[in-house]
Amino acid sequence: MSEKDSFLVFSGTNSRYLAEKICASLGCPLGNLVVTKFSDGEFAVSYEESIRGRDVFLVQSTFPNSDNLMELLLMIDAAKRASARQIIAVIPYFGWARQDRKDKPRVSIGAKLIANLLSVAGIDRLITMDLHADQIQGFFDVPVDHLYASGVILPYLQGLHLKDMVIASPDVGGSKRANTYAKYFGCPLVLCNKTRARANEVESMQIIGDVKGKNVVIIDDMVDTAGTMAKAADVMKEAGAESVRACASHCVMSGPATERVQNSMLEEVVFTDSIPYTNRCAKVKQISVADMFAETIRRVISNESISSQYLV
């Protein structure tokens, strides 16, 4: 069996757009998978071609709603029962990752639960990108290939040729990620210290560092309601920043996010296409990670180093 015949790539319903790009980059067809929906909302999956003895790559981000996760679990189970040699879950956006610990009494650790569900369903490997917390890799007892969106975001930022650039983190928790970018560009790092009234609602924010006359780039792993991002941009412009733009891995953009970004002082917000974005917003730009995932799949198949493709 040739290398091309040894694997197949399949996609869940809502990640098909990305899977098709990955397959185009790999030079292989997207596998034939049918999802049958019942009138009560239940659904079933079936592979319409033999996968016996093959390495099966299942592309599906687990963003809300929960059907995306359930679809992936059924795909894994069906592949296991169809005698696939290896089942590799390709999850560009790993949902529930914000629930990585007990931050108050009597709450679930959602990320661990999702890891258990995927493991029990039968995955042999996970390929994902920019987990909200790196330690989630330890929730799995199978190999985890953790990719970084910096592979596509850094070249984009280099192409802008920004003078007096400053990298900013929207909160203290993201300082490690932002510091990596600052070191790469050899520019200053600025932190935003925020307090929340409740989840998804920023009460106040202070800037730690100098942004006057600077072109600020805010780095984050995801933008949900865009409250933090919009507030940070407004505060930095008030502090004298020349321009403020943001780069984030995952385009969650729920609720009032699009309106907030459009009405904010942000020049632009750059995301990857790990999650589909259907709303129209002149300030939102998506760059594809399909080639990066395709190269990772190719290296997994040929047992090559994956870390060597990282820029930082």
C-alpha positions in Angstrom: 0.0 0.0 0.0 1.4 3.4 -1.0 1.7 6.3 1.4 -1.2 8.0 -0.2 -3.4 4.9 0.1 -2.5 4.4 3.7 -4.6 7.2 5.1 -7.9 8.9 4.6 -9.2 12.3 5.7 -12.9 12.8 6.7 -14.7 15.8 8.0 -17.6 16.6 10.2 -20.4 18.8 8.8 -19.3 22.2 10.1 -15.5 21.8 9.5 -15.9 20.6 5.9 -14.6 24.0 4.5 -11.3 23.5 6.3 -11.0 19.8 5.6 -11.4 20.5 1.8 -8.5 23.0 2.0 -6.4 20.4 3.9 -7.1 17.7 1.3 -6.3 20.1 -1.5 -2.9 20.8 0.2 -2.3 17.1 0.7 -3.3 16.3 -2.9 -5.9 13.7 -1.8 -9.7 13.5 -2.0 -11.9 14.1 1.0 -13.3 10.9 2.3 -17.0 10.1 1.8 -18.9 10.3 5.1 -22.7 10.7 5.4 -24.5 12.3 8.4 -28.1 11.2 8.6 -30.3 13.5 10.7 -33.6 12.4 12.3 -36.5 14.7 12.9 -36.0 14.8 16.7 -32.4 16.1 16.3 -30.6 12.8 16.6 -28.1 12.0 13.9 -26.0 9.0 12.7 -22.7 8.9 10.7 -21.6 6.2 8.2 -18.4 5.8 6.2 -19.3 5.2 2.5 -16.0 3.6 1.7 -13.8 1.0 3.3 -11.4 2.3 6.0 -10.1 -1.1 7.2 -6.4 -1.0 8.0 -6.2 2.7 7.2 -5.0 5.7 9.3 -8.1 7.9 9.5 -7.8 11.6 10.1 -11.1 13.1 11.4 -11.3 16.9 11.0 -13.8 18.6 13.3 -13.5 21.7 15.6 -15.6 21.3 18.8 -17.1 24.8 18.8 -20.7 25.3 20.0 -23.2 24.0 19.6 -22.5 20.5 21.1 -23.6 18.7 17.9 -20.1 19.3 16.5 -18.6 17.4 19.5 -21.2 14.6 19.3 -20.7 14.2 15.6 -17.0 13.8 16.1 -17.5 11.2 18.9 -19.8 9.2 16.5 -17.2 9.5 13.7 -14.6 8.1 16.1 -16.8 5.2 17.2 -17.8 4.3 13.7 -14.1 4.3 12.6 -13.1 2.0 15.4 -15.9 -0.4 14.6 -15.0 -0.3 10.9 -11.4 -1.6 11.8 -9.4 1.6 11.1 -5.7 1.1 11.9 -5.3 4.4 13.7 -7.9 7.1 14.5 -6.4 10.7 14.6 -8.7 13.5 15.7 -7.8 16.8 14.1 -9.5 19.4 16.3 -8.2 22.9 15.2 -10.4 24.5 17.9 -10.7 22.5 21.1 -13.9 23.6 22.9 -14.5 23.7 26.6 -10.8 24.5 27.1 -11.5 27.4 29.4 -12.7 24.9 32.0 -9.3 23.5 32.6 -9.4 23.6 36.5 -11.7 24.2 39.5 -11.5 28.0 39.8 -14.3 27.9 42.4 -16.1 25.2 44.4 -18.6 22.8 42.9 -17.8 23.3 39.2 -16.8 20.8 36.5 -13.5 20.5 34.7 -15.0 20.5 31.3 -11.7 20.1 29.3 -10.9 16.9 31.2 -14.4 15.6 30.6 -14.0 16.2 26.8 -10.6 14.5 26.9 -12.1 11.5 28.6 -15.0 11.3 26.0 -12.5 11.4 23.1 -10.3 8.8 24.7 -13.2 6.4 25.5 -14.6 6.9 22.0 -11.2 5.5 20.7 -8.7 8.2 19.4 -5.1 7.1 19.0 -3.7 10.7 18.6 -4.9 14.3 18.8 -3.8 17.2 16.6 -5.0 20.5 17.8 -4.0 24.2 17.9 -3.5 26.9 20.5 -5.2 25.3 23.5 -6.5 27.8 26.0 -4.3 26.2 28.6 -1.2 24.1 27.6 -1.7 21.7 30.5 -4.8 20.2 28.7 -2.3 18.1 26.8 -1.8 16.2 30.0 -5.5 15.3 30.2 -4.8 12.8 27.4 -3.0 9.4 27.5 -2.4 9.4 23.8 0.1 11.6 21.8 -1.0 15.2 21.4 0.4 17.4 18.6 -0.1 21.0 19.8 0.3 23.4 16.9 0.6 27.2 17.1 -1.2 29.8 15.0 2.0 31.9 15.2 3.1 29.8 12.1 0.7 31.9 10.0 0.2 35.0 12.1 3.9 36.0 12.4 4.4 36.1 8.6 1.3 38.2 8.3 2.5 40.7 10.9 5.9 40.8 9.3 4.2 41.7 6.0 2.7 44.8 7.6 6.1 46.4 8.3 4.8 48.2 11.3 7.1 50.9 12.8 7.4 51.3 16.6 5.5 48.1 17.2 4.5 47.0 20.6 3.0 43.5 21.4 0.2 43.5 24.0 -1.5 40.9 26.1 -5.2 41.6 26.9 -4.7 40.0 30.3 -2.0 38.7 32.6 -2.9 35.1 31.8 -1.9 35.5 28.1 1.4 37.2 28.9 3.5 34.1 28.0 2.0 33.9 24.5 2.4 37.6 23.9 6.0 37.5 25.2 6.9 34.9 22.6 5.8 37.3 19.9 7.6 40.2 21.5 10.8 38.2 21.7 10.5 37.2 18.0 10.1 40.8 16.9 12.5 42.2 19.5 9.9 44.8 20.6 8.4 45.8 23.9 5.6 44.0 25.7 2.6 45.7 27.2 0.1 44.1 29.6 -3.5 44.9 30.3 -4.7 44.3 33.9 -8.4 43.7 33.9 -11.1 42.9 36.5 -14.3 41.2 35.6 -17.7 41.9 37.0 -18.8 38.4 35.7 -17.9 36.0 32.9 -17.7 37.8 29.5 -18.0 41.2 31.1 -15.0 43.5 31.8 -15.4 45.9 34.7 -12.1 47.9 34.5 -8.8 47.8 32.7 -5.3 49.4 33.2 -2.3 49.3 30.9 1.1 48.3 32.2 3.6 49.8 29.8 4.0 52.6 27.3 1.9 52.7 24.2 2.1 56.4 23.3 2.9 56.8 19.6 3.2 53.0 19.1 1.5 50.6 16.8 0.0 48.1 19.2 -0.7 44.4 18.3 -2.8 42.6 20.8 -2.2 38.8 20.9 -4.8 36.3 22.3 -5.8 32.7 21.7 -9.5 33.4 21.2 -12.1 36.2 20.9 -15.5 35.3 22.3 -17.7 38.4 23.0 -14.9 40.8 22.1 -15.5 42.8 25.3 -11.9 42.6 26.5 -10.4 43.2 23.0 -12.6 46.3 22.3 -12.0 47.7 25.8 -8.2 47.2 25.4 -8.2 49.0 22.1 -10.2 51.9 23.4 -8.0 52.3 26.5 -4.8 52.1 24.4 -6.0 54.7 22.0 -6.9 57.0 24.9 -3.3 56.5 26.1 -1.9 57.8 22.8 -1.4 54.6 20.7 -0.9 55.3 17.0 -2.9 52.2 16.0 -4.3 49.1 17.7 -4.9 45.8 15.9 -5.5 42.3 17.3 -4.5 38.8 16.3 -6.2 35.7 17.8 -6.1 32.0 16.9 -9.8 31.2 17.2 -12.7 33.3 15.9 -15.4 32.4 18.4 -17.1 35.8 18.0 -20.4 35.1 19.8 -23.2 37.4 20.7 -22.4 41.1 20.3 -18.8 40.5 19.2 -19.1 41.6 15.6 -20.8 44.8 16.5 -18.3 45.6 19.3 -15.3 45.0 16.9 -16.9 47.2 14.2 -17.6 50.0 16.7 -14.2 49.8 18.5 -10.9 51.6 17.9 -9.4 48.4 16.4 -7.9 48.8 12.9 -8.4 45.1 12.2 -8.8 41.7 13.9 -6.9 38.8 12.4 -8.0 35.2 13.0 -7.2 31.8 11.6 -10.0 29.8 10.0 -10.1 27.1 12.8 -13.8 28.1 13.3 -16.1 29.3 10.5 -17.1 33.0 10.6 -20.3 33.8 8.8 -21.0 37.3 10.0 -19.8 40.2 7.8 -17.4 42.6 9.5 -15.0 44.9 7.5 -12.5 44.7 10.3 -12.3 40.9 10.6 -9.7 39.0 8.4 -9.2 35.2 8.4 -6.0 33.5 7.3 -5.9 29.8 6.7 -4.1 27.2 8.7 -5.0 24.4 6.2 -1.5 24.1 4.9 -0.1 23.9 8.4 -2.4 21.1 9.4 -1.8 19.3 6.0 1.9 19.4 6.7 1.4 18.1 10.2 -0.7 15.2 8.8 2.0 14.5 6.2 4.7 14.4 9.0 2.5 12.1 11.2 2.1 9.7 8.3 5.9 9.7 7.5 7.0 9.8 11.2 8.9 13.1 10.8 9.5 15.8 13.4 6.5 18.1 13.9 8.2 20.6 16.2 10.7 21.6 13.5 7.9 23.4 11.6 7.3 25.8 14.4 8.6 29.4 14.0 8.6 30.0 17.7 
